[in-house]
Structures are given as C-alpha cells and as structure tokens.
Amino acid sequence: MASHAYIKLVPSLAKAIVSTEEIKELFQYYKEITAKTGNQIDWKYDEAAFPYEMKEMPEGKGKWFYLKSDKDRYNLFLLGIDKEMISNEDGSEVEQSYIQLTLPESSTYGDKGKANEFCRFLAKKLQGELHLFNGRVMYFYPRK
C-alpha cells in the first residue's frame, strides 16, 4: 500500500504558495550540496547520498513529477503540489498549499529513508509543517 508525507505551507508565512519549478530548483540545490560534501571528504558522496534523477510525465506537468533511481535498493517516489481548504482559528476558510510525497508499493525502505531526508530538507527551506509517513508532525516555522 502506498504511503504519503505532506509538507503544508502555513498561510501566515511569506512563502504560502510553491510551484513544481521551485521544488525542482530545491532538488538541484540538494544534489549540489551533497556533492560539495563529497568533495570535502574526497568521495563520490553525491551518488550515495541521493541517487535519484528527476523525471516528469507530460500529464503531470506543473502538478507532479517523480524521482527515479537505478541504484540497488532504491526505486522511486513521487512529489506533487495541491491546495486544500482549512479552517482558521476565527472559523473562516483559507486555502492552504501543500507538497505531497508518495511512496508507491514498489518503493523500498531505502526510498523511504531518502524521502524522509528530502522532505525534512524541503520543510526547513520552505518553513512548512511536515507530516511524516508515520503520522508524526514536525514544525519548521515560528509558532505563536
């Protein structure tokens, strides 16, 4: 059965909306910083740290894409963006954007570990509310 993690972008923050292009840029940045770590320790760490390549299907353009690996013990996971309506403290309805990370049935434990790392990275960069695959919530934004 597929499992999901969500990064909810809190409406009160400056970055309340995100596009797939911004997520792709953050993915490239993540690959760059892992490669720099490898350069510092003189090892090809980027290939082991995050062994995924970005793939996008025409029907998912602007809504979702997936990260695929051809390395042993890794397969793939999907990333998508969407919006939902939530209730504020005063009872009014507000639109909230979120990023969804999905591990399909074909995903491995290695995929789950790397997806957890990547969604923590995204949540920190976007100052979001991370709902992990196991149901726990991590807050990366200043709370009241």
Z-matrix of the N, CA and C atoms (Angstrom, degrees):
N
C 1 1.444
C 2 1.529 1 109.63
N 3 1.303 2 117.19 1 138.43
C 4 1.457 3 122.40 2 -179.45
C 5 1.529 4 110.40 3 -68.81
N 6 1.335 5 115.80 4 148.12
C 7 1.464 6 119.83 5 175.52
C 8 1.527 7 108.48 6 -124.40
N 9 1.326 8 115.12 7 156.95
C 10 1.459 9 120.92 8 -172.37
C 11 1.529 10 111.02 9 -132.10
N 12 1.323 11 115.59 10 147.71
C 13 1.460 12 123.95 11 169.59
C 14 1.529 13 106.10 12 -127.77
N 15 1.326 14 116.12 13 149.44
C 16 1.462 15 120.68 14 -176.91
C 17 1.519 16 110.10 15 -130.17
N 18 1.320 17 115.43 16 140.93
C 19 1.457 18 122.05 17 170.52
C 20 1.514 19 105.48 18 -114.90
N 21 1.327 20 115.67 19 107.21
C 22 1.462 21 120.56 20 -177.78
C 23 1.524 22 108.69 21 -93.92
N 24 1.326 23 114.99 22 129.86
C 25 1.461 24 121.34 23 -179.79
C 26 1.516 25 108.65 24 -93.29
N 27 1.299 26 115.72 25 113.38
C 28 1.453 27 122.44 26 -174.13
C 29 1.525 28 109.58 27 -68.00
N 30 1.347 29 118.09 28 128.32
C 31 1.472 30 121.00 29 -176.78
C 32 1.524 31 114.97 30 -59.59
N 33 1.330 32 118.96 31 -25.83
C 34 1.461 33 120.29 32 -176.70
C 35 1.531 34 113.02 33 -76.33
N 36 1.321 35 117.66 34 -12.21
C 37 1.462 36 120.49 35 179.86
C 38 1.524 37 111.30 36 -84.79
N 39 1.322 38 115.41 37 164.13
C 40 1.467 39 120.94 38 179.84
C 41 1.525 40 111.30 39 -65.79
N 42 1.336 41 117.32 40 -33.17
C 43 1.466 42 122.27 41 -177.48
C 44 1.532 43 108.50 42 -103.26
N 45 1.327 44 116.20 43 79.78
C 46 1.463 45 120.56 44 -177.38
C 47 1.527 46 112.50 45 -97.61
N 48 1.330 47 117.30 46 -10.17
C 49 1.468 48 121.38 47 -179.60
C 50 1.525 49 107.45 48 -132.02
N 51 1.331 50 116.47 49 140.18
C 52 1.456 51 121.52 50 179.23
C 53 1.530 52 108.63 51 -135.74
N 54 1.318 53 116.25 52 150.13
C 55 1.464 54 121.15 53 177.54
C 56 1.525 55 109.65 54 -111.45
N 57 1.320 56 116.28 55 165.33
C 58 1.466 57 119.82 56 177.49
C 59 1.529 58 110.41 57 -65.22
N 60 1.319 59 117.03 58 -30.59
C 61 1.471 60 119.89 59 178.36
C 62 1.523 61 110.96 60 -63.66
N 63 1.344 62 116.93 61 -39.83
C 64 1.460 63 120.21 62 178.12
C 65 1.529 64 110.93 63 -66.54
N 66 1.326 65 117.21 64 -37.19
C 67 1.461 66 120.94 65 177.70
C 68 1.526 67 109.76 66 -66.77
N 69 1.327 68 116.64 67 -39.63
C 70 1.464 69 120.42 68 177.56
C 71 1.531 70 110.81 69 -62.89
N 72 1.334 71 117.09 70 -39.69
C 73 1.457 72 120.69 71 177.65
C 74 1.523 73 110.72 72 -64.65
N 75 1.337 74 116.96 73 -40.39
C 76 1.458 75 120.59 74 177.10
C 77 1.532 76 110.92 75 -66.09
N 78 1.334 77 117.20 76 -35.12
C 79 1.461 78 121.36 77 175.94
C 80 1.531 79 109.76 78 -62.05
N 81 1.340 80 116.89 79 -46.03
C 82 1.461 81 120.61 80 178.59
C 83 1.531 82 111.37 81 -62.87
N 84 1.320 83 115.96 82 -40.52
C 85 1.466 84 120.91 83 177.50
C 86 1.527 85 110.29 84 -62.43
N 87 1.323 86 117.53 85 -42.17
C 88 1.465 87 122.68 86 178.66
C 89 1.526 88 110.42 87 -61.39
N 90 1.335 89 116.64 88 -42.42
C 91 1.467 90 120.82 89 177.81
C 92 1.537 91 110.44 90 -63.96
N 93 1.338 92 116.66 91 -39.09
C 94 1.467 93 120.91 92 179.81
C 95 1.521 94 111.88 93 -65.07
N 96 1.325 95 117.71 94 -45.03
C 97 1.466 96 119.47 95 -176.85
C 98 1.530 97 111.26 96 -70.30
N 99 1.329 98 118.09 97 -31.99
C 100 1.464 99 118.70 98 175.35
C 101 1.531 100 110.42 99 -69.90
N 102 1.330 101 116.89 100 -34.44
C 103 1.477 102 120.16 101 176.62
C 104 1.527 103 110.38 102 -66.37
N 105 1.323 104 117.51 103 -38.24
C 106 1.469 105 120.60 104 178.39
C 107 1.518 106 110.84 105 -64.89
N 108 1.322 107 116.52 106 -38.23
C 109 1.461 108 119.76 107 175.69
C 110 1.521 109 109.73 108 -59.98
N 111 1.320 110 116.98 109 -42.55
C 112 1.455 111 121.28 110 178.04
C 113 1.516 112 112.44 111 -63.22
N 114 1.325 113 117.24 112 -38.41
C 115 1.467 114 120.73 113 177.97
C 116 1.524 115 111.11 114 -63.89
N 117 1.325 116 116.44 115 -38.11
C 118 1.460 117 120.35 116 -178.96
C 119 1.528 118 111.77 117 -66.71
N 120 1.325 119 116.62 118 -34.16
C 121 1.469 120 119.02 119 -178.65
C 122 1.531 121 111.97 120 -102.02
N 123 1.348 122 116.54 121 7.15
C 124 1.466 123 123.50 122 177.02
C 125 1.533 124 111.93 123 57.34
N 126 1.342 125 114.25 124 52.96
C 127 1.460 126 121.08 125 179.49
C 128 1.518 127 107.63 126 -149.89
N 129 1.316 128 118.16 127 148.05
C 130 1.467 129 121.43 128 179.12
C 131 1.532 130 109.69 129 -77.65
N 132 1.311 131 114.85 130 65.83
C 133 1.460 132 121.85 131 -175.84
C 134 1.527 133 112.52 132 -68.06
N 135 1.336 134 117.51 133 -29.58
C 136 1.466 135 120.42 134 -177.61
C 137 1.524 136 111.61 135 -61.54
N 138 1.329 137 118.11 136 -33.02
C 139 1.464 138 120.63 137 179.46
C 140 1.526 139 111.45 138 -72.20
N 141 1.319 140 117.50 139 -32.17
C 142 1.459 141 121.22 140 -179.93
C 143 1.523 142 111.89 141 -89.38
N 144 1.326 143 117.28 142 -32.62
C 145 1.455 144 120.83 143 -174.67
C 146 1.525 145 112.92 144 -69.69
N 147 1.314 146 117.06 145 -41.72
C 148 1.467 147 120.13 146 -178.94
C 149 1.524 148 108.11 147 -150.79
N 150 1.334 149 117.08 148 82.38
C 151 1.471 150 121.88 149 -171.60
C 152 1.530 151 113.98 150 -83.11
N 153 1.311 152 118.00 151 49.46
C 154 1.468 153 121.42 152 -175.72
C 155 1.521 154 111.18 153 -121.15
N 156 1.310 155 114.61 154 150.29
C 157 1.457 156 122.77 155 172.01
C 158 1.522 157 107.71 156 -119.24
N 159 1.325 158 115.79 157 144.60
C 160 1.454 159 121.48 158 -178.70
C 161 1.530 160 110.68 159 -81.80
N 162 1.325 161 116.25 160 132.52
C 163 1.463 162 122.59 161 176.87
C 164 1.527 163 107.67 162 -129.40
N 165 1.331 164 115.68 163 140.16
C 166 1.468 165 119.52 164 178.72
C 167 1.522 166 109.34 165 -133.09
N 168 1.309 167 115.51 166 132.24
C 169 1.455 168 122.17 167 177.66
C 170 1.533 169 108.55 168 -91.58
N 171 1.334 170 118.40 169 150.16
C 172 1.466 171 120.21 170 -179.54
C 173 1.530 172 113.13 171 -59.59
N 174 1.335 173 117.68 172 -35.15
C 175 1.468 174 119.85 173 -178.68
C 176 1.531 175 112.59 174 -73.88
N 177 1.331 176 117.72 175 -15.87
C 178 1.451 177 120.77 176 179.76
C 179 1.507 178 113.94 177 -101.89
N 180 1.320 179 117.52 178 5.31
C 181 1.464 180 122.54 179 -175.98
C 182 1.534 181 110.78 180 -54.42
N 183 1.318 182 116.16 181 121.40
C 184 1.460 183 121.26 182 178.16
C 185 1.514 184 114.72 183 83.82
N 186 1.354 185 118.30 184 -7.69
C 187 1.461 186 121.25 185 -178.78
C 188 1.525 187 112.57 186 -119.69
N 189 1.336 188 117.65 187 -40.63
C 190 1.461 189 120.51 188 -178.58
C 191 1.529 190 110.95 189 -156.10
N 192 1.315 191 115.37 190 160.11
C 193 1.462 192 123.37 191 173.31
C 194 1.523 193 106.94 192 -153.05
N 195 1.310 194 116.91 193 173.76
C 196 1.451 195 118.37 194 178.89
C 197 1.518 196 111.33 195 -133.39
N 198 1.313 197 114.63 196 157.57
C 199 1.451 198 122.54 197 178.30
C 200 1.519 199 107.47 198 -110.22
N 201 1.317 200 116.46 199 120.20
C 202 1.466 201 123.73 200 -173.55
C 203 1.517 202 109.50 201 -116.32
N 204 1.335 203 116.11 202 141.10
C 205 1.453 204 121.66 203 177.49
C 206 1.518 205 109.94 204 -126.00
N 207 1.319 206 115.46 205 142.61
C 208 1.460 207 119.54 206 174.91
C 209 1.530 208 110.66 207 -105.74
N 210 1.320 209 116.82 208 8.14
C 211 1.459 210 121.79 209 178.97
C 212 1.528 211 110.42 210 -79.87
N 213 1.327 212 114.91 211 155.95
C 214 1.455 213 121.23 212 176.47
C 215 1.539 214 110.18 213 -62.54
N 216 1.303 215 117.24 214 140.12
C 217 1.469 216 125.89 215 179.00
C 218 1.521 217 114.77 216 74.74
N 219 1.330 218 118.22 217 9.03
C 220 1.459 219 121.46 218 177.21
C 221 1.524 220 108.73 219 -133.11
N 222 1.321 221 116.34 220 150.66
C 223 1.457 222 120.14 221 177.78
C 224 1.525 223 109.84 222 -132.50
N 225 1.344 224 117.58 223 -85.07
C 226 1.454 225 119.76 224 -178.92
C 227 1.514 226 111.71 225 -162.94
N 228 1.335 227 115.77 226 163.50
C 229 1.460 228 123.10 227 165.26
C 230 1.516 229 108.58 228 -149.81
N 231 1.333 230 115.72 229 156.64
C 232 1.458 231 122.41 230 -174.44
C 233 1.519 232 110.84 231 -107.42
N 234 1.333 233 115.83 232 148.68
C 235 1.453 234 122.59 233 174.29
C 236 1.516 235 108.43 234 -127.92
N 237 1.325 236 116.79 235 134.33
C 238 1.455 237 121.40 236 178.35
C 239 1.515 238 110.86 237 -144.53
N 240 1.317 239 115.55 238 163.11
C 241 1.466 240 120.58 239 176.88
C 242 1.519 241 108.92 240 -122.78
N 243 1.325 242 115.13 241 149.90
C 244 1.454 243 121.06 242 178.69
C 245 1.523 244 108.22 243 -160.75
N 246 1.318 245 116.27 244 -179.09
C 247 1.460 246 122.61 245 179.18
C 248 1.515 247 109.17 246 -131.81
N 249 1.334 248 115.59 247 153.29
C 250 1.453 249 121.69 248 176.55
C 251 1.524 250 108.55 249 -141.45
N 252 1.320 251 116.32 250 160.25
C 253 1.455 252 121.89 251 176.63
C 254 1.523 253 108.69 252 -97.37
N 255 1.346 254 116.56 253 129.37
C 256 1.457 255 121.33 254 177.74
C 257 1.525 256 108.88 255 -125.26
N 258 1.316 257 116.04 256 159.89
C 259 1.466 258 121.27 257 178.05
C 260 1.519 259 109.68 258 -95.45
N 261 1.317 260 115.82 259 133.67
C 262 1.455 261 121.91 260 175.23
C 263 1.513 262 110.21 261 -79.04
N 264 1.329 263 115.85 262 174.14
C 265 1.462 264 120.58 263 177.51
C 266 1.521 265 111.59 264 -62.66
N 267 1.339 266 117.29 265 -31.21
C 268 1.457 267 121.00 266 -179.70
C 269 1.532 268 112.50 267 -86.05
N 270 1.332 269 117.58 268 2.43
C 271 1.462 270 121.97 269 176.43
C 272 1.522 271 114.82 270 93.27
N 273 1.315 272 117.95 271 -3.88
C 274 1.462 273 119.99 272 -180.00
C 275 1.530 274 110.40 273 -80.89
N 276 1.319 275 115.75 274 152.98
C 277 1.461 276 122.34 275 179.79
C 278 1.529 277 109.14 276 -89.11
N 279 1.327 278 116.21 277 134.71
C 280 1.462 279 122.58 278 -179.87
C 281 1.519 280 108.26 279 -133.20
N 282 1.325 281 116.00 280 143.28
C 283 1.457 282 120.96 281 177.34
C 284 1.530 283 109.45 282 -84.63
N 285 1.337 284 116.24 283 131.87
C 286 1.456 285 121.85 284 -179.19
C 287 1.526 286 109.58 285 -124.79
N 288 1.318 287 116.38 286 130.19
C 289 1.465 288 121.26 287 176.85
C 290 1.518 289 109.39 288 -85.77
N 291 1.338 290 115.35 289 152.03
C 292 1.453 291 119.59 290 175.41
C 293 1.519 292 110.28 291 -150.17
N 294 1.319 293 114.08 292 157.42
C 295 1.463 294 122.66 293 175.42
C 296 1.521 295 106.24 294 -109.48
N 297 1.307 296 116.47 295 131.71
C 298 1.453 297 121.00 296 179.40
C 299 1.519 298 109.55 297 -112.50
N 300 1.324 299 116.68 298 128.40
C 301 1.466 300 122.99 299 173.41
C 302 1.517 301 106.75 300 -107.56
N 303 1.315 302 116.78 301 124.99
C 304 1.459 303 121.66 302 -177.23
C 305 1.518 304 110.31 303 -119.42
N 306 1.313 305 114.78 304 130.91
C 307 1.461 306 121.93 305 172.58
C 308 1.519 307 107.44 306 -103.25
N 309 1.337 308 118.80 307 108.53
C 310 1.461 309 120.03 308 178.07
C 311 1.530 310 110.89 309 -69.99
N 312 1.312 311 116.29 310 172.80
C 313 1.463 312 121.27 311 -178.63
C 314 1.524 313 112.04 312 -58.62
N 315 1.311 314 117.58 313 -29.65
C 316 1.463 315 121.06 314 -178.30
C 317 1.530 316 113.41 315 -78.29
N 318 1.328 317 117.76 316 -4.17
C 319 1.461 318 121.07 317 -179.85
C 320 1.531 319 111.13 318 -72.06
N 321 1.309 320 115.05 319 154.66
C 322 1.464 321 121.47 320 -178.44
C 323 1.528 322 110.15 321 -106.16
N 324 1.341 323 115.82 322 175.33
C 325 1.462 324 119.73 323 175.12
C 326 1.525 325 110.66 324 -65.16
N 327 1.323 326 116.68 325 -31.67
C 328 1.458 327 120.33 326 175.52
C 329 1.519 328 111.59 327 -62.57
N 330 1.345 329 116.24 328 -40.69
C 331 1.469 330 120.47 329 176.74
C 332 1.519 331 110.85 330 -61.44
N 333 1.328 332 116.04 331 -41.56
C 334 1.468 333 119.90 332 -178.80
C 335 1.526 334 110.79 333 -64.13
N 336 1.322 335 117.05 334 -41.47
C 337 1.459 336 120.40 335 177.96
C 338 1.516 337 112.44 336 -63.56
N 339 1.331 338 116.55 337 -45.47
C 340 1.467 339 120.69 338 179.69
C 341 1.523 340 111.26 339 -68.51
N 342 1.334 341 117.38 340 -36.32
C 343 1.468 342 120.91 341 177.53
C 344 1.527 343 110.11 342 -65.29
N 345 1.332 344 117.40 343 -40.05
C 346 1.467 345 120.58 344 176.58
C 347 1.524 346 110.76 345 -61.52
N 348 1.331 347 117.55 346 -44.85
C 349 1.461 348 121.20 347 178.21
C 350 1.525 349 111.07 348 -60.55
N 351 1.337 350 116.11 349 -46.39
C 352 1.454 351 120.18 350 -176.05
C 353 1.528 352 111.50 351 -68.79
N 354 1.338 353 117.67 352 -38.46
C 355 1.466 354 117.41 353 -179.68
C 356 1.529 355 110.93 354 -71.73
N 357 1.334 356 118.99 355 -29.41
C 358 1.465 357 120.24 356 173.11
C 359 1.530 358 110.05 357 -65.90
N 360 1.321 359 116.31 358 -42.04
C 361 1.464 360 120.83 359 177.46
C 362 1.529 361 110.66 360 -60.00
N 363 1.343 362 116.55 361 -48.32
C 364 1.466 363 120.48 362 179.45
C 365 1.527 364 111.43 363 -61.20
N 366 1.325 365 116.79 364 -44.38
C 367 1.469 366 120.55 365 -178.20
C 368 1.525 367 110.81 366 -62.89
N 369 1.332 368 117.55 367 -38.37
C 370 1.464 369 120.27 368 177.82
C 371 1.518 370 110.92 369 -66.37
N 372 1.326 371 116.76 370 -45.71
C 373 1.461 372 120.85 371 -178.24
C 374 1.529 373 111.88 372 -65.43
N 375 1.325 374 117.26 373 -38.24
C 376 1.465 375 121.54 374 -176.96
C 377 1.518 376 112.58 375 -94.07
N 378 1.324 377 117.53 376 -1.53
C 379 1.461 378 123.76 377 -176.65
C 380 1.525 379 110.86 378 51.63
N 381 1.307 380 115.56 379 56.96
C 382 1.458 381 121.28 380 -177.27
C 383 1.508 382 112.97 381 -107.69
N 384 1.329 383 113.71 382 -175.58
C 385 1.459 384 123.29 383 177.39
C 386 1.521 385 106.37 384 -108.26
N 387 1.316 386 117.19 385 113.70
C 388 1.455 387 122.28 386 -173.64
C 389 1.527 388 110.75 387 -96.26
N 390 1.323 389 115.75 388 121.63
C 391 1.466 390 122.79 389 174.10
C 392 1.526 391 106.00 390 -104.50
N 393 1.325 392 116.54 391 105.36
C 394 1.456 393 122.35 392 -174.23
C 395 1.528 394 112.19 393 -72.48
N 396 1.317 395 116.37 394 170.35
C 397 1.464 396 122.84 395 -179.76
C 398 1.527 397 111.97 396 -60.65
N 399 1.340 398 116.79 397 -30.35
C 400 1.459 399 120.43 398 -178.76
C 401 1.532 400 113.03 399 -88.11
N 402 1.338 401 117.84 400 4.07
C 403 1.458 402 121.50 401 176.76
C 404 1.521 403 114.51 402 95.34
N 405 1.304 404 117.81 403 -10.88
C 406 1.461 405 119.90 404 179.28
C 407 1.518 406 110.40 405 -74.59
N 408 1.342 407 115.40 406 156.03
C 409 1.461 408 121.15 407 -176.92
C 410 1.526 409 109.37 408 -119.94
N 411 1.324 410 116.05 409 134.55
C 412 1.458 411 122.88 410 175.09
C 413 1.535 412 107.53 411 -120.42
N 414 1.326 413 115.62 412 135.84
C 415 1.460 414 120.55 413 -178.41
C 416 1.529 415 109.42 414 -107.67
N 417 1.329 416 116.69 415 125.00
C 418 1.451 417 122.23 416 -179.53
C 419 1.518 418 111.53 417 -117.12
N 420 1.311 419 117.06 418 25.63
C 421 1.463 420 121.52 419 178.21
C 422 1.524 421 108.29 420 -130.46
N 423 1.332 422 117.24 421 157.33
C 424 1.464 423 120.07 422 178.41
C 425 1.524 424 110.03 423 -65.34
N 426 1.312 425 116.29 424 121.74
C 427 1.462 426 120.22 425 -178.19
C 428 1.515 427 109.87 426 -97.04
N 429 1.326 428 115.06 427 152.25
C 430 1.480 429 121.31 428 -178.50
C 431 1.500 430 111.04 429 -74.72
